[in-house]
Amino acid sequence: MDAKQKNIDAQKRWGEEVASNGKLDVLDDILADDFVDHDPGDYAPTREGVKQFFRDFRTAFPDLKAEVVEMTATDEYVTLRYTVSGTHRGEFMGHAPTGRSFEAPSMQLGRWRDGRCVERWGVTDQSKILEQLGLIDV
């Protein structure tokens, strides 16, 4: 299997197994030991920080789904546009569960080496999430 396909397959596992199904141990296979998240928010910019993010986010949104809309890849980079969605069932950013659902656009760029992500940059429309949950007025 060529490098490009290895990267695509690993990126798909990240979305399907980790984000949508909560299998955080898969990150040990997908993220390199020297992985750096350039947009970690309130989390460490490491593999353990990504795991903690998904623990917290999936606690707030146990039915979390990440659906790829478009993906492009090379031997070194994978870029994707995707939609995240979920229902607010646990504490999120200090807010009690609202029972409301959200759907928000996201984008991610990852640099890959040997089928493992070494760097990640990404953005999710957080204001859209907060608006749909009724936590902010726009």
N, CA, C and O atoms as CSV, one atom per row, in Angstrom:
chain,resi,resn,atom,element,x,y,z
A,1,MET,N,N,0.848,-1.179,0.000
A,1,MET,CA,C,0.000,0.000,0.000
A,1,MET,C,C,0.897,1.247,0.000
A,1,MET,O,O,1.872,1.315,0.747
A,2,ASP,N,N,0.558,2.226,-0.841
A,2,ASP,CA,C,1.386,3.429,-0.909
A,2,ASP,C,C,1.093,4.354,0.277
A,2,ASP,O,O,0.106,4.176,0.990
A,3,ALA,N,N,1.974,5.349,0.475
A,3,ALA,CA,C,1.886,6.248,1.625
A,3,ALA,C,C,0.575,7.026,1.634
A,3,ALA,O,O,-0.043,7.195,2.685
A,4,LYS,N,N,0.156,7.493,0.475
A,4,LYS,CA,C,-1.086,8.265,0.392
A,4,LYS,C,C,-2.274,7.444,0.906
A,4,LYS,O,O,-3.073,7.943,1.699
A,5,GLN,N,N,-2.390,6.213,0.468
A,5,GLN,CA,C,-3.508,5.373,0.891
A,5,GLN,C,C,-3.420,5.029,2.379
A,5,GLN,O,O,-4.444,4.971,3.059
A,6,LYS,N,N,-2.205,4.800,2.891
A,6,LYS,CA,C,-2.041,4.552,4.333
A,6,LYS,C,C,-2.545,5.742,5.138
A,6,LYS,O,O,-3.203,5.571,6.164
A,7,ASN,N,N,-2.232,6.952,4.669
A,7,ASN,CA,C,-2.665,8.161,5.368
A,7,ASN,C,C,-4.185,8.306,5.329
A,7,ASN,O,O,-4.808,8.638,6.337
A,8,ILE,N,N,-4.776,8.058,4.164
A,8,ILE,CA,C,-6.239,8.134,4.028
A,8,ILE,C,C,-6.914,7.121,4.951
A,8,ILE,O,O,-7.865,7.458,5.657
A,9,ASP,N,N,-6.431,5.903,4.946
A,9,ASP,CA,C,-7.023,4.858,5.788
A,9,ASP,C,C,-6.932,5.220,7.267
A,9,ASP,O,O,-7.885,5.011,8.018
A,10,ALA,N,N,-5.794,5.760,7.687
A,10,ALA,CA,C,-5.624,6.145,9.093
A,10,ALA,C,C,-6.531,7.316,9.446
A,10,ALA,O,O,-7.113,7.348,10.531
A,11,GLN,N,N,-6.654,8.282,8.533
A,11,GLN,CA,C,-7.536,9.424,8.782
A,11,GLN,C,C,-8.992,8.965,8.913
A,11,GLN,O,O,-9.731,9.463,9.763
A,12,LYS,N,N,-9.391,8.029,8.080
A,12,LYS,CA,C,-10.753,7.486,8.179
A,12,LYS,C,C,-10.969,6.802,9.521
A,12,LYS,O,O,-12.033,6.943,10.123
A,13,ARG,N,N,-9.968,6.061,9.996
A,13,ARG,CA,C,-10.085,5.416,11.317
A,13,ARG,C,C,-10.274,6.464,12.409
A,13,ARG,O,O,-11.062,6.262,13.332
A,14,TRP,N,N,-9.560,7.574,12.308
A,14,TRP,CA,C,-9.665,8.648,13.295
A,14,TRP,C,C,-11.110,9.132,13.365
A,14,TRP,O,O,-11.668,9.270,14.454
A,15,GLY,N,N,-11.710,9.386,12.219
A,15,GLY,CA,C,-13.090,9.874,12.206
A,15,GLY,C,C,-14.103,8.833,12.627
A,15,GLY,O,O,-14.997,9.113,13.426
A,16,GLU,N,N,-13.965,7.626,12.088
A,16,GLU,CA,C,-14.966,6.584,12.334
A,16,GLU,C,C,-14.811,5.931,13.702
A,16,GLU,O,O,-15.778,5.830,14.457
A,17,GLU,N,N,-13.608,5.492,14.020
A,17,GLU,CA,C,-13.414,4.734,15.253
A,17,GLU,C,C,-13.252,5.622,16.484
A,17,GLU,O,O,-13.785,5.314,17.550
A,18,VAL,N,N,-12.516,6.724,16.337
A,18,VAL,CA,C,-12.256,7.588,17.494
A,18,VAL,C,C,-13.399,8.576,17.703
A,18,VAL,O,O,-14.094,8.520,18.717
A,19,ALA,N,N,-13.593,9.490,16.735
A,19,ALA,CA,C,-14.597,10.551,16.912
A,19,ALA,C,C,-16.008,9.993,17.025
A,19,ALA,O,O,-16.756,10.367,17.929
A,20,SER,N,N,-16.375,9.101,16.112
A,20,SER,CA,C,-17.762,8.628,16.069
A,20,SER,C,C,-18.056,7.445,16.976
A,20,SER,O,O,-19.220,7.191,17.287
A,21,ASN,N,N,-17.026,6.708,17.411
A,21,ASN,CA,C,-17.281,5.526,18.240
A,21,ASN,C,C,-16.517,5.495,19.558
A,21,ASN,O,O,-16.666,4.545,20.327
A,22,GLY,N,N,-15.707,6.505,19.835
A,22,GLY,CA,C,-15.060,6.631,21.136
A,22,GLY,C,C,-13.942,5.644,21.425
A,22,GLY,O,O,-13.593,5.447,22.588
A,23,LYS,N,N,-13.377,5.024,20.417
A,23,LYS,CA,C,-12.286,4.055,20.623
A,23,LYS,C,C,-10.958,4.808,20.694
A,23,LYS,O,O,-10.203,4.852,19.723
A,24,LEU,N,N,-10.688,5.392,21.849
A,24,LEU,CA,C,-9.541,6.279,22.008
A,24,LEU,C,C,-8.198,5.576,21.884
A,24,LEU,O,O,-7.207,6.206,21.515
A,25,ASP,N,N,-8.144,4.273,22.185
A,25,ASP,CA,C,-6.882,3.548,22.070
A,25,ASP,C,C,-6.379,3.498,20.627
A,25,ASP,O,O,-5.189,3.281,20.399
A,26,VAL,N,N,-7.267,3.696,19.651
A,26,VAL,CA,C,-6.878,3.718,18.241
A,26,VAL,C,C,-5.914,4.873,17.976
A,26,VAL,O,O,-5.094,4.796,17.061
A,27,LEU,N,N,-6.005,5.941,18.769
A,27,LEU,CA,C,-5.101,7.070,18.595
A,27,LEU,C,C,-3.642,6.671,18.785
A,27,LEU,O,O,-2.755,7.308,18.217
A,28,ASP,N,N,-3.378,5.632,19.572
A,28,ASP,CA,C,-1.996,5.172,19.752
A,28,ASP,C,C,-1.411,4.650,18.442
A,28,ASP,O,O,-0.199,4.710,18.237
A,29,ASP,N,N,-2.258,4.142,17.563
A,29,ASP,CA,C,-1.819,3.659,16.251
A,29,ASP,C,C,-1.772,4.778,15.227
A,29,ASP,O,O,-0.945,4.747,14.316
A,30,ILE,N,N,-2.642,5.761,15.363
A,30,ILE,CA,C,-2.809,6.796,14.350
A,30,ILE,C,C,-1.881,7.990,14.560
A,30,ILE,O,O,-1.347,8.534,13.593
A,31,LEU,N,N,-1.684,8.398,15.803
A,31,LEU,CA,C,-0.873,9.579,16.092
A,31,LEU,C,C,0.549,9.170,16.451
A,31,LEU,O,O,0.764,8.289,17.284
A,32,ALA,N,N,1.516,9.821,15.813
A,32,ALA,CA,C,2.933,9.529,16.069
A,32,ALA,C,C,3.292,9.873,17.510
A,32,ALA,O,O,2.619,10.676,18.157
A,33,ASP,N,N,4.350,9.261,17.996
A,33,ASP,CA,C,4.810,9.539,19.358
A,33,ASP,C,C,5.152,11.017,19.541
A,33,ASP,O,O,4.972,11.571,20.626
A,34,ASP,N,N,5.649,11.658,18.470
A,34,ASP,CA,C,6.025,13.070,18.531
A,34,ASP,C,C,4.941,13.989,17.959
A,34,ASP,O,O,5.238,15.109,17.546
A,35,PHE,N,N,3.704,13.531,17.932
A,35,PHE,CA,C,2.559,14.279,17.410
A,35,PHE,C,C,2.430,15.638,18.091
A,35,PHE,O,O,2.635,15.761,19.298
A,36,VAL,N,N,2.085,16.669,17.294
A,36,VAL,CA,C,1.833,18.017,17.809
A,36,VAL,C,C,0.512,18.519,17.225
A,36,VAL,O,O,0.325,18.525,16.009
A,37,ASP,N,N,-0.398,18.937,18.101
A,37,ASP,CA,C,-1.658,19.543,17.683
A,37,ASP,C,C,-1.471,21.051,17.766
A,37,ASP,O,O,-1.263,21.593,18.852
A,38,HIS,N,N,-1.543,21.723,16.638
A,38,HIS,CA,C,-1.321,23.169,16.602
A,38,HIS,C,C,-2.557,23.975,16.992
A,38,HIS,O,O,-2.476,25.197,17.107
A,39,ASP,N,N,-3.684,23.325,17.195
A,39,ASP,CA,C,-4.919,23.985,17.631
A,39,ASP,C,C,-5.542,23.204,18.782
A,39,ASP,O,O,-6.661,22.705,18.660
A,40,PRO,N,N,-4.822,23.094,19.902
A,40,PRO,CA,C,-5.303,22.203,20.973
A,40,PRO,C,C,-6.378,22.782,21.874
A,40,PRO,O,O,-6.912,22.061,22.717
A,41,GLY,N,N,-6.718,24.068,21.727
A,41,GLY,CA,C,-7.697,24.649,22.639
A,41,GLY,C,C,-7.172,24.611,24.064
A,41,GLY,O,O,-6.063,25.073,24.329
A,42,ASP,N,N,-7.955,24.067,24.977
A,42,ASP,CA,C,-7.564,24.002,26.390
A,42,ASP,C,C,-6.815,22.720,26.740
A,42,ASP,O,O,-6.637,22.420,27.920
A,43,TYR,N,N,-6.377,21.965,25.749
A,43,TYR,CA,C,-5.755,20.663,25.977
A,43,TYR,C,C,-4.279,20.697,25.608
A,43,TYR,O,O,-3.836,21.568,24.859
A,44,ALA,N,N,-3.528,19.751,26.136
A,44,ALA,CA,C,-2.110,19.635,25.770
A,44,ALA,C,C,-2.022,19.348,24.268
A,44,ALA,O,O,-2.882,18.650,23.730
A,45,PRO,N,N,-1.010,19.868,23.588
A,45,PRO,CA,C,-0.900,19.683,22.135
A,45,PRO,C,C,-0.291,18.328,21.749
A,45,PRO,O,O,0.476,18.233,20.792
A,46,THR,N,N,-0.638,17.303,22.494
A,46,THR,CA,C,-0.044,15.976,22.354
A,46,THR,C,C,-1.114,14.916,22.091
A,46,THR,O,O,-2.309,15.210,22.085
A,47,ARG,N,N,-0.668,13.692,21.875
A,47,ARG,CA,C,-1.601,12.579,21.706
A,47,ARG,C,C,-2.493,12.447,22.937
A,47,ARG,O,O,-3.694,12.216,22.800
A,48,GLU,N,N,-1.934,12.588,24.127
A,48,GLU,CA,C,-2.740,12.491,25.348
A,48,GLU,C,C,-3.755,13.631,25.433
A,48,GLU,O,O,-4.858,13.443,25.945
A,49,GLY,N,N,-3.387,14.809,24.935
A,49,GLY,CA,C,-4.321,15.929,24.901
A,49,GLY,C,C,-5.498,15.656,23.976
A,49,GLY,O,O,-6.635,16.004,24.294
A,50,VAL,N,N,-5.228,15.032,22.830
A,50,VAL,CA,C,-6.299,14.674,21.898
A,50,VAL,C,C,-7.225,13.649,22.546
A,50,VAL,O,O,-8.445,13.734,22.409
A,51,LYS,N,N,-6.643,12.680,23.252
A,51,LYS,CA,C,-7.470,11.689,23.947
A,51,LYS,C,C,-8.374,12.362,24.977
A,51,LYS,O,O,-9.557,12.038,25.077
A,52,GLN,N,N,-7.813,13.301,25.744
A,52,GLN,CA,C,-8.609,13.983,26.764
A,52,GLN,C,C,-9.721,14.813,26.120
A,52,GLN,O,O,-10.843,14.851,26.626
A,53,PHE,N,N,-9.412,15.471,25.009
A,53,PHE,CA,C,-10.441,16.221,24.292
A,53,PHE,C,C,-11.603,15.306,23.932
A,53,PHE,O,O,-12.760,15.640,24.187
A,54,PHE,N,N,-11.298,14.139,23.332
A,54,PHE,CA,C,-12.374,13.237,22.918
A,54,PHE,C,C,-13.106,12.641,24.117
A,54,PHE,O,O,-14.311,12.404,24.034
A,55,ARG,N,N,-12.416,12.394,25.222
A,55,ARG,CA,C,-13.113,11.934,26.439
A,55,ARG,C,C,-14.157,12.969,26.860
A,55,ARG,O,O,-15.320,12.640,27.096
A,56,ASP,N,N,-13.718,14.218,26.949
A,56,ASP,CA,C,-14.605,15.294,27.391
A,56,ASP,C,C,-15.727,15.551,26.390
A,56,ASP,O,O,-16.887,15.691,26.777
A,57,PHE,N,N,-15.387,15.613,25.113
A,57,PHE,CA,C,-16.383,15.933,24.088
A,57,PHE,C,C,-17.407,14.819,23.958
A,57,PHE,O,O,-18.594,15.085,23.770
A,58,ARG,N,N,-16.959,13.578,24.055
A,58,ARG,CA,C,-17.905,12.461,23.950
A,58,ARG,C,C,-18.727,12.310,25.242
A,58,ARG,O,O,-19.806,11.718,25.206
A,59,THR,N,N,-18.251,12.822,26.360
A,59,THR,CA,C,-19.065,12.860,27.574
A,59,THR,C,C,-20.188,13.879,27.396
A,59,THR,O,O,-21.329,13.632,27.789
A,60,ALA,N,N,-19.858,15.016,26.806
A,60,ALA,CA,C,-20.867,16.050,26.559
A,60,ALA,C,C,-21.830,15.641,25.446
A,60,ALA,O,O,-23.019,15.955,25.490
A,61,PHE,N,N,-21.293,14.931,24.444
A,61,PHE,CA,C,-22.073,14.537,23.261
A,61,PHE,C,C,-21.834,13.051,22.975
A,61,PHE,O,O,-21.063,12.714,22.077
A,62,PRO,N,N,-22.485,12.164,23.728
A,62,PRO,CA,C,-22.212,10.729,23.588
A,62,PRO,C,C,-22.533,10.149,22.210
A,62,PRO,O,O,-22.007,9.099,21.840
A,63,ASP,N,N,-23.386,10.825,21.458
A,63,ASP,CA,C,-23.715,10.350,20.111
A,63,ASP,C,C,-22.918,11.093,19.041
A,63,ASP,O,O,-23.331,11.132,17.882
A,64,LEU,N,N,-21.791,11.677,19.411
A,64,LEU,CA,C,-20.944,12.446,18.501
A,64,LEU,C,C,-20.675,11.678,17.213
A,64,LEU,O,O,-20.364,10.488,17.239
A,65,LYS,N,N,-20.798,12.372,16.093
A,65,LYS,CA,C,-20.487,11.807,14.782
A,65,LYS,C,C,-19.635,12.804,14.021
A,65,LYS,O,O,-19.831,14.015,14.117
A,66,ALA,N,N,-18.691,12.275,13.265
A,66,ALA,CA,C,-17.876,13.077,12.353
A,66,ALA,C,C,-18.050,12.473,10.970
A,66,ALA,O,O,-17.694,11.317,10.745
A,67,GLU,N,N,-18.590,13.242,10.054
A,67,GLU,CA,C,-18.868,12.742,8.707
A,67,GLU,C,C,-18.045,13.533,7.693
A,67,GLU,O,O,-18.189,14.750,7.577
A,68,VAL,N,N,-17.187,12.834,6.968
A,68,VAL,CA,C,-16.338,13.471,5.971
A,68,VAL,C,C,-17.191,13.915,4.789
A,68,VAL,O,O,-17.980,13.140,4.249
A,69,VAL,N,N,-17.019,15.171,4.399
A,69,VAL,CA,C,-17.702,15.733,3.238
A,69,VAL,C,C,-16.766,15.670,2.031
A,69,VAL,O,O,-17.186,15.363,0.915
A,70,GLU,N,N,-15.486,15.968,2.279
A,70,GLU,CA,C,-14.503,15.985,1.205
A,70,GLU,C,C,-13.119,15.741,1.802
A,70,GLU,O,O,-12.795,16.266,2.867
A,71,MET,N,N,-12.303,14.938,1.108
A,71,MET,CA,C,-10.956,14.646,1.583
A,71,MET,C,C,-10.006,14.626,0.391
A,71,MET,O,O,-10.322,14.077,-0.665
A,72,THR,N,N,-8.835,15.235,0.579
A,72,THR,CA,C,-7.775,15.151,-0.414
A,72,THR,C,C,-6.514,14.724,0.315
A,72,THR,O,O,-6.349,15.002,1.503
A,73,ALA,N,N,-5.618,14.043,-0.407
A,73,ALA,CA,C,-4.414,13.531,0.251
A,73,ALA,C,C,-3.238,13.462,-0.708
A,73,ALA,O,O,-3.394,13.328,-1.921
A,74,THR,N,N,-2.061,13.557,-0.117
A,74,THR,CA,C,-0.803,13.319,-0.813
A,74,THR,C,C,-0.034,12.307,0.027
A,74,THR,O,O,-0.571,11.754,0.987
A,75,ASP,N,N,1.199,12.071,-0.330
A,75,ASP,CA,C,2.027,11.178,0.476
A,75,ASP,C,C,2.345,11.764,1.848
A,75,ASP,O,O,2.742,11.035,2.758
A,76,GLU,N,N,2.173,13.083,2.003
A,76,GLU,CA,C,2.538,13.730,3.266
A,76,GLU,C,C,1.384,14.415,3.990
A,76,GLU,O,O,1.435,14.568,5.211
A,77,TYR,N,N,0.354,14.829,3.273
A,77,TYR,CA,C,-0.732,15.588,3.888
A,77,TYR,C,C,-2.102,14.990,3.592
A,77,TYR,O,O,-2.337,14.427,2.522
A,78,VAL,N,N,-3.013,15.128,4.582
A,78,VAL,CA,C,-4.425,14.804,4.383
A,78,VAL,C,C,-5.211,16.037,4.827
A,78,VAL,O,O,-5.044,16.540,5.939
A,79,THR,N,N,-6.064,16.503,3.932
A,79,THR,CA,C,-6.923,17.650,4.213
A,79,THR,C,C,-8.363,17.178,4.124
A,79,THR,O,O,-8.736,16.471,3.188
A,80,LEU,N,N,-9.166,17.567,5.096
A,80,LEU,CA,C,-10.558,17.171,5.015
A,80,LEU,C,C,-11.482,18.257,5.506
A,80,LEU,O,O,-11.154,19.057,6.383
A,81,ARG,N,N,-12.651,18.248,4.901
A,81,ARG,CA,C,-13.776,19.073,5.309
A,81,ARG,C,C,-14.807,18.080,5.802
A,81,ARG,O,O,-15.132,17.119,5.104
A,82,TYR,N,N,-15.322,18.304,6.998
A,82,TYR,CA,C,-16.255,17.346,7.580
A,82,TYR,C,C,-17.289,18.065,8.426
A,82,TYR,O,O,-17.160,19.255,8.712
A,83,THR,N,N,-18.306,17.332,8.817
A,83,THR,CA,C,-19.370,17.854,9.662
A,83,THR,C,C,-19.371,17.072,10.964
A,83,THR,O,O,-19.331,15.841,10.960
A,84,VAL,N,N,-19.417,17.791,12.079
A,84,VAL,CA,C,-19.567,17.133,13.378
A,84,VAL,C,C,-20.985,17.403,13.867
A,84,VAL,O,O,-21.556,18.464,13.614
A,85,SER,N,N,-21.540,16.417,14.573
A,85,SER,CA,C,-22.888,16.574,15.106
A,85,SER,C,C,-23.010,15.781,16.392
A,85,SER,O,O,-22.244,14.851,16.644
A,86,GLY,N,N,-23.976,16.159,17.193
A,86,GLY,CA,C,-24.211,15.441,18.435
A,86,GLY,C,C,-25.332,16.078,19.231
A,86,GLY,O,O,-25.846,17.141,18.885
A,87,THR,N,N,-25.700,15.392,20.316
A,87,THR,CA,C,-26.754,15.856,21.216
A,87,THR,C,C,-26.143,16.126,22.575
A,87,THR,O,O,-25.419,15.288,23.113
A,88,HIS,N,N,-26.430,17.289,23.133
A,88,HIS,CA,C,-25.837,17.757,24.381
A,88,HIS,C,C,-26.441,17.010,25.585
A,88,HIS,O,O,-27.510,17.367,26.080
A,89,ARG,N,N,-25.728,15.965,26.043
A,89,ARG,CA,C,-26.217,15.119,27.143
A,89,ARG,C,C,-25.367,15.216,28.416
A,89,ARG,O,O,-25.755,14.702,29.465
A,90,GLY,N,N,-24.202,15.879,28.319
A,90,GLY,CA,C,-23.328,16.027,29.483
A,90,GLY,C,C,-22.797,17.448,29.539
A,90,GLY,O,O,-23.003,18.229,28.610
A,91,GLU,N,N,-22.112,17.787,30.627
A,91,GLU,CA,C,-21.578,19.141,30.785
A,91,GLU,C,C,-20.667,19.501,29.611
A,91,GLU,O,O,-19.848,18.695,29.170
A,92,PHE,N,N,-20.831,20.724,29.120
A,92,PHE,CA,C,-20.018,21.233,28.012
A,92,PHE,C,C,-19.660,22.684,28.289
A,92,PHE,O,O,-20.543,23.536,28.386
A,93,MET,N,N,-18.381,22.967,28.414
A,93,MET,CA,C,-17.893,24.325,28.655
A,93,MET,C,C,-18.595,24.963,29.856
A,93,MET,O,O,-18.924,26.150,29.837
A,94,GLY,N,N,-18.818,24.161,30.895
A,94,GLY,CA,C,-19.451,24.656,32.103
A,94,GLY,C,C,-20.968,24.746,32.040
A,94,GLY,O,O,-21.603,25.212,32.987
A,95,HIS,N,N,-21.553,24.305,30.934
A,95,HIS,CA,C,-23.006,24.367,30.774
A,95,HIS,C,C,-23.624,22.989,30.994
A,95,HIS,O,O,-23.129,21.981,30.489
A,96,ALA,N,N,-24.712,22.968,31.757
A,96,ALA,CA,C,-25.465,21.734,31.977
A,96,ALA,C,C,-26.073,21.275,30.652
A,96,ALA,O,O,-26.276,22.089,29.751
A,97,PRO,N,N,-26.363,19.988,30.526
A,97,PRO,CA,C,-26.949,19.465,29.284
A,97,PRO,C,C,-28.252,20.177,28.923
A,97,PRO,O,O,-29.092,20.449,29.781
A,98,THR,N,N,-28.396,20.468,27.638
A,98,THR,CA,C,-29.610,21.122,27.146
A,98,THR,C,C,-30.533,20.128,26.434
A,98,THR,O,O,-31.717,20.406,26.243
A,99,GLY,N,N,-29.993,18.979,26.047
A,99,GLY,CA,C,-30.768,18.018,25.271
A,99,GLY,C,C,-30.905,18.405,23.808
A,99,GLY,O,O,-31.530,17.691,23.024
A,100,ARG,N,N,-30.316,19.542,23.444
A,100,ARG,CA,C,-30.394,20.014,22.060
A,100,ARG,C,C,-29.259,19.420,21.223
A,100,ARG,O,O,-28.213,19.032,21.743
A,101,SER,N,N,-29.497,19.362,19.931
A,101,SER,CA,C,-28.502,18.813,19.003
A,101,SER,C,C,-27.839,19.928,18.206
A,101,SER,O,O,-28.377,21.028,18.082
A,102,PHE,N,N,-26.659,19.624,17.669
A,102,PHE,CA,C,-25.947,20.572,16.819
A,102,PHE,C,C,-25.385,19.846,15.606
A,102,PHE,O,O,-25.244,18.623,15.588
A,103,GLU,N,N,-25.073,20.645,14.600
A,103,GLU,CA,C,-24.346,20.179,13.420
A,103,GLU,C,C,-23.485,21.357,12.979
A,103,GLU,O,O,-23.996,22.452,12.743
A,104,ALA,N,N,-22.166,21.129,12.868
A,104,ALA,CA,C,-21.262,22.232,12.560
A,104,ALA,C,C,-20.174,21.804,11.583
A,104,ALA,O,O,-19.713,20.663,11.618
A,105,PRO,N,N,-19.764,22.729,10.706
A,105,PRO,CA,C,-18.698,22.429,9.758
A,105,PRO,C,C,-17.327,22.490,10.430
A,105,PRO,O,O,-17.106,23.256,11.368
A,106,SER,N,N,-16.411,21.656,9.922
A,106,SER,CA,C,-15.040,21.591,10.439
A,106,SER,C,C,-14.071,21.369,9.283
A,106,SER,O,O,-14.447,20.886,8.215
A,107,MET,N,N,-12.821,21.733,9.527
A,107,MET,CA,C,-11.757,21.475,8.554
A,107,MET,C,C,-10.515,21.040,9.315
A,107,MET,O,O,-10.287,21.456,10.451
A,108,GLN,N,N,-9.716,20.197,8.671
A,108,GLN,CA,C,-8.493,19.712,9.306
A,108,GLN,C,C,-7.421,19.465,8.248
A,108,GLN,O,O,-7.705,18.984,7.151
A,109,LEU,N,N,-6.201,19.802,8.599
A,109,LEU,CA,C,-5.028,19.486,7.793
A,109,LEU,C,C,-4.077,18.711,8.685
A,109,LEU,O,O,-3.754,19.150,9.789
A,110,GLY,N,N,-3.635,17.575,8.213
A,110,GLY,CA,C,-2.676,16.777,8.968
A,110,GLY,C,C,-1.444,16.480,8.133
A,110,GLY,O,O,-1.538,16.215,6.935
A,111,ARG,N,N,-0.287,16.528,8.782
A,111,ARG,CA,C,0.954,16.084,8.132
A,111,ARG,C,C,1.236,14.680,8.638
A,111,ARG,O,O,1.219,14.433,9.843
A,112,TRP,N,N,1.495,13.764,7.718
A,112,TRP,CA,C,1.603,12.348,8.029
A,112,TRP,C,C,2.972,11.784,7.673
A,112,TRP,O,O,3.631,12.258,6.748
A,113,ARG,N,N,3.386,10.775,8.411
A,113,ARG,CA,C,4.639,10.069,8.161
A,113,ARG,C,C,4.395,8.592,8.463
A,113,ARG,O,O,4.016,8.236,9.579
A,114,ASP,N,N,4.611,7.747,7.479
A,114,ASP,CA,C,4.459,6.293,7.662
A,114,ASP,C,C,3.076,5.912,8.189
A,114,ASP,O,O,2.952,5.020,9.028
A,115,GLY,N,N,2.035,6.595,7.693
A,115,GLY,CA,C,0.672,6.259,8.098
A,115,GLY,C,C,0.278,6.748,9.474
A,115,GLY,O,O,-0.746,6.328,10.012
A,116,ARG,N,N,1.090,7.644,10.060
A,116,ARG,CA,C,0.775,8.213,11.377
A,116,ARG,C,C,0.838,9.732,11.300
A,116,ARG,O,O,1.738,10.295,10.676
A,117,CYS,N,N,-0.113,10.384,11.932
A,117,CYS,CA,C,-0.173,11.841,11.914
A,117,CYS,C,C,0.880,12.412,12.865
A,117,CYS,O,O,0.964,12.013,14.026
A,118,VAL,N,N,1.680,13.349,12.356
A,118,VAL,CA,C,2.705,13.984,13.187
A,118,VAL,C,C,2.353,15.419,13.566
A,118,VAL,O,O,2.835,15.935,14.574
A,119,GLU,N,N,1.500,16.070,12.745
A,119,GLU,CA,C,1.047,17.419,13.058
A,119,GLU,C,C,-0.389,17.576,12.580
A,119,GLU,O,O,-0.798,16.977,11.585
A,120,ARG,N,N,-1.152,18.398,13.312
A,120,ARG,CA,C,-2.548,18.639,12.964
A,120,ARG,C,C,-2.893,20.106,13.177
A,120,ARG,O,O,-2.510,20.713,14.177
A,121,TRP,N,N,-3.627,20.665,12.209
A,121,TRP,CA,C,-4.212,21.987,12.310
A,121,TRP,C,C,-5.693,21.814,12.008
A,121,TRP,O,O,-6.051,21.081,11.086
A,122,GLY,N,N,-6.552,22.470,12.764
A,122,GLY,CA,C,-7.969,22.289,12.499
A,122,GLY,C,C,-8.820,23.378,13.104
A,122,GLY,O,O,-8.388,24.128,13.979
A,123,VAL,N,N,-10.055,23.444,12.607
A,123,VAL,CA,C,-11.002,24.422,13.116
A,123,VAL,C,C,-12.419,23.862,12.977
A,123,VAL,O,O,-12.769,23.236,11.977
A,124,THR,N,N,-13.214,24.108,14.009
A,124,THR,CA,C,-14.637,23.774,13.998
A,124,THR,C,C,-15.392,25.051,14.324
A,124,THR,O,O,-14.941,25.840,15.153
A,125,ASP,N,N,-16.523,25.264,13.691
A,125,ASP,CA,C,-17.323,26.462,13.924
A,125,ASP,C,C,-17.999,26.348,15.298
A,125,ASP,O,O,-19.148,25.919,15.409
A,126,GLN,N,N,-17.258,26.743,16.337
A,126,GLN,CA,C,-17.753,26.628,17.705
A,126,GLN,C,C,-18.950,27.527,17.967
A,126,GLN,O,O,-19.830,27.164,18.748
A,127,SER,N,N,-19.004,28.699,17.327
A,127,SER,CA,C,-20.155,29.580,17.554
A,127,SER,C,C,-21.436,28.939,17.033
A,127,SER,O,O,-22.508,29.151,17.600
A,128,LYS,N,N,-21.337,28.159,15.961
A,128,LYS,CA,C,-22.508,27.454,15.433
A,128,LYS,C,C,-22.990,26.406,16.446
A,128,LYS,O,O,-24.193,26.234,16.644
A,129,ILE,N,N,-22.043,25.709,17.084
A,129,ILE,CA,C,-22.401,24.730,18.106
A,129,ILE,C,C,-23.122,25.421,19.260
A,129,ILE,O,O,-24.211,25.006,19.658
A,130,LEU,N,N,-22.513,26.472,19.793
A,130,LEU,CA,C,-23.086,27.171,20.939
A,130,LEU,C,C,-24.454,27.788,20.614
A,130,LEU,O,O,-25.358,27.784,21.449
A,131,GLU,N,N,-24.592,28.310,19.410
A,131,GLU,CA,C,-25.873,28.879,18.985
A,131,GLU,C,C,-26.962,27.800,18.925
A,131,GLU,O,O,-28.064,28.001,19.436
A,132,GLN,N,N,-26.656,26.666,18.304
A,132,GLN,CA,C,-27.658,25.616,18.162
A,132,GLN,C,C,-28.030,24.986,19.505
A,132,GLN,O,O,-29.143,24.488,19.675
A,133,LEU,N,N,-27.100,25.010,20.452
A,133,LEU,CA,C,-27.407,24.481,21.786
A,133,LEU,C,C,-28.159,25.511,22.643
A,133,LEU,O,O,-28.576,25.205,23.760
A,134,GLY,N,N,-28.327,26.725,22.120
A,134,GLY,CA,C,-29.029,27.779,22.861
A,134,GLY,C,C,-28.184,28.416,23.925
A,134,GLY,O,O,-28.714,29.014,24.861
A,135,LEU,N,N,-26.851,28.302,23.803
A,135,LEU,CA,C,-25.952,28.836,24.817
A,135,LEU,C,C,-25.462,30.238,24.524
A,135,LEU,O,O,-24.937,30.912,25.410
A,136,ILE,N,N,-25.632,30.693,23.261
A,136,ILE,CA,C,-25.328,32.074,22.891
A,136,ILE,C,C,-26.389,32.556,21.907
A,136,ILE,O,O,-27.026,31.761,21.216
A,137,ASP,N,N,-26.562,33.873,21.859
A,137,ASP,CA,C,-27.422,34.491,20.860
A,137,ASP,C,C,-26.521,35.085,19.792
A,137,ASP,O,O,-25.471,35.656,20.085
A,138,VAL,N,N,-26.953,34.938,18.550
A,138,VAL,CA,C,-26.151,35.502,17.457
A,138,VAL,C,C,-26.913,36.606,16.769
A,138,VAL,O,O,-26.407,37.207,15.821
